[in-house]
């Protein structure tokens, strides 16, 4: 296979003669996006260089990369099968089937180092796939070497996943060397490996590589996942300094490492001055109140971060105050996750009060999925949402049942307003519009069917509160046979069917709202002081202010041996022993 991979370490793997005959010598195809060097013709025009001498001379003098060539997807598949035969391994069906797709998913296929070598051999000159997922294959240091050799040649891959492969320091060094030659990789996932503090130097070297303008956009690593490794404060210090000068990284995942206060301090200094990072995950790192103070100061200075995950840490009430004091001065943070922290019942309320005082914060989502909040929280939340209609809070529950019912009713209200069909039904019922009369009014050509234009025009004339996208969803819901037109039967049946849905919602909503009665409201249930004793139940029945319950219809009463005060009702045909 030397002809296919002449610039790689895989040259010792050769194709069999029958496979070479199938390629018929035309195995390398030129890259259509690469124009190549040009020379002037005799008439002063420009023409492409054809001779080998022209190619070699121009490239050597200009220091350019040799002309890219690639193989077709079917050829890549045959190269992979040939490599598997040479290495005496069983081909992975996922690769054979997915080689012509954008994402090649080989996660947890048990490839090992030799299987990875076969995959890398086929991927050297492949131009179709942009993502290669190799998580959980135990490829080790040797497998990473094959992947890195492939990445030096393939400049179409933008995402590589090497999570849970038992990689160590040597693998980190190999990966860092690749980024000095490959500037197309944008996403590197290395979760669940054995990287330690000293390996952070290699990843800092990757982050230190500046962007280059290529193919109409700037290159550079965009996403780096180092979660579930063994980085501590020393590694965090190294990465924090690298973040300070980085201009390309947008997502950094350091979840479930061993970063404590000192490490968080350096990470916070890095993100305070960073102008590209949009997502930071520090969940599961033992962030305490002192570390939260560092994060809060960084948020006050940062102007680019959008999502911050601090779940499963040690942030208490004071830590919440530190963080939301910084958020109150931040202008970009949209989402913060604090689930799994000992916030206490006062923590969520304190967070909302600080947010309520902010004039600059654009926070729209607060997630505390395991926290039960007090009644004061719900009242503050309503005030915040009046000023910030898009603001959402995910909580574990309410300490007061009335607040829970209110929240459930509000969630139900928000859910049906997002359904354009239910909005349409509500519009008809609120205006008391008869369905058949509406159909006749919109059917302009009187052919007993509605086109999209007729429906849009008719509902627009009536002022129906649906935009273009929602009208398309409504039409798709009513046009059962997908003919492009809604006939009278489809229209009437569809409205009736969805009206029943709307009735179920409205009934459930009323029940939810009725459950949140104030203490002053009277209940239909008699008070405990007015309830009759068991002796009185033997001869009389409970009487209320509104109605008297009739005696039950039974065949005969049977007295239980255990208690003569309890009457058992025996249905007809039953046997009592």
Buried (B, 14 or more C-beta within 10 A) or exposed (E): BEEBBBEBBBBEBBBEEEBBEEBEEEBBBEBEEEEBBEEEEEEEEEEEBEEEEBBEEBBEEEEEEEBBBBBBBEBBBBBBBBBBBBBEBEBBEBBBEBBBEEEBBBBEBEBBBBBBBBBBBBBBBBBBBBBBBBBBBBBBBBBBBBBBBBBBBBBBBBBBBBBBBBBBBBBBBBBBBBBEEBBBBBBBBBBBBBBBBEBBBBBBBBBEBEBEEEEEEBBBBBBBBBBBBEBBBBBBBBBBBBBBEBEBBBBBBBBBBBBBBBBBBBBBBBBBEBEBBBBBBBBBBBBBBBBBBBBBBBBBBBEBBBBBBBBBBBBBBBBBBBBBBBBBBBEBBBBBBBBBBEBEBBBBBBBBBBBBEBEEBBBBBBBBEBBBBBEBBBEBBEEBBEEBEEBBBBBEEBBBEBBBBBBBBBEBEEEBEEBBBBBBBBBBEEEEEEBEEBBEBBBEEEEEBBBBEBBBBBBEEBEBEBEEEBBBBBBEBBBBEEEEBBBBEBBBEBBEBBBEBBEEBBEEBEEBBEBBEEEEEEEEEEEEEEEBEEEEBBEEEEEEEEEEEEEEEEEEEEEEEEEEEEBEEBEEEEEEE
